Amino acid sequence: MALDPGGILAWLIVGLVAGFLASHLVSGHGFGVLGDILVGIVGAFLGGLVASLLGFGGSAGLLGTIIVAFIGAVVLLLVLHALAPGRARARGI
């Protein structure tokens, strides 16, 4: 996705949807709009990296991007839980 205004809007939407779904799956609640967007965007980068390492490159459209971002966001949240389990629970992550 490009970083033109439409591309930025698409990244925000992908980040929000993926972050919202991942945070609810992993911790049972969301982190607010900005927190979910941040988790989703970081998850998109992480998911894209993992997908390219596994040979799943190319464009998969909006739904494919959301799925990859969701998987990356879930992995990100699970790693955060593993690295700081007590701290994550205290903050509600």
LINSUL-V387766 format. One record per pair of residues at least 6 apart in sequence whose ideal C-beta (glycine too) atoms are under 8 Angstrom apart, sorted by the first residue. I is the first residue (numbers start at 0). J is the second residue. D is the distance in whole Angstrom. If there is no record, write none. Layout:
BEGIN
I_J_D / I_J_D
END
This chain:
BEGIN
0_6_4 / 0_9_5 / 0_10_6 / 0_64_7 / 9_61_7 / 10_40_6 / 10_43_7 / 11_36_6 / 13_39_6 / 13_40_8 / 13_43_6 / 13_61_7 / 13_64_5 / 13_65_5 / 13_68_5 / 14_35_7 / 14_36_4 / 14_37_7 / 14_38_8 / 14_39_3 / 14_40_4 / 14_42_8 / 14_43_7 / 14_68_7 / 15_32_7 / 15_35_6 / 15_36_5 / 15_39_6 / 16_39_7 / 16_65_5 / 16_68_8 / 16_69_8 / 17_38_8 / 17_39_4 / 17_42_6 / 17_43_6 / 17_65_5 / 17_68_4 / 17_69_4 / 17_71_8 / 17_72_5 / 18_29_8 / 18_30_7 / 18_34_7 / 18_35_3 / 18_36_6 / 18_37_7 / 18_38_4 / 18_39_3 / 18_40_8 / 18_42_7 / 18_68_8 / 18_72_6 / 19_29_5 / 19_35_5 / 19_39_7 / 20_69_5 / 20_72_8 / 21_38_6 / 21_39_7 / 21_42_6 / 21_69_6 / 21_72_4 / 21_73_5 / 21_75_8 / 21_76_6 / 22_28_7 / 22_29_5 / 22_30_5 / 22_34_7 / 22_35_6 / 22_38_6 / 22_72_8 / 22_76_7 / 23_29_6 / 24_73_6 / 25_73_6 / 25_76_4 / 25_77_6 / 25_80_7 / 26_76_7 / 26_91_7 / 26_92_6 / 28_91_7 / 29_35_5 / 30_37_8 / 30_38_6 / 30_92_7 / 38_72_5 / 38_75_7 / 38_76_7 / 39_68_5 / 39_69_8 / 39_72_5 / 40_68_8 / 41_71_8 / 41_72_7 / 41_75_6 / 42_68_5 / 42_69_7 / 42_70_8 / 42_71_4 / 42_72_3 / 42_73_7 / 42_74_7 / 42_75_5 / 43_64_7 / 43_67_7 / 43_68_4 / 43_71_6 / 43_72_8 / 44_71_7 / 45_71_4 / 45_72_8 / 45_74_6 / 45_75_6 / 46_67_4 / 46_68_5 / 46_69_7 / 46_70_5 / 46_71_3 / 46_72_7 / 46_74_7 / 47_67_6 / 47_68_8 / 47_71_7 / 48_71_8 / 49_70_7 / 49_71_7 / 49_74_7 / 50_56_7 / 50_67_5 / 55_67_8 / 59_66_8 / 59_67_7 / 76_92_7 / 79_87_6 / 79_92_6 / 80_87_5 / 80_92_7
END
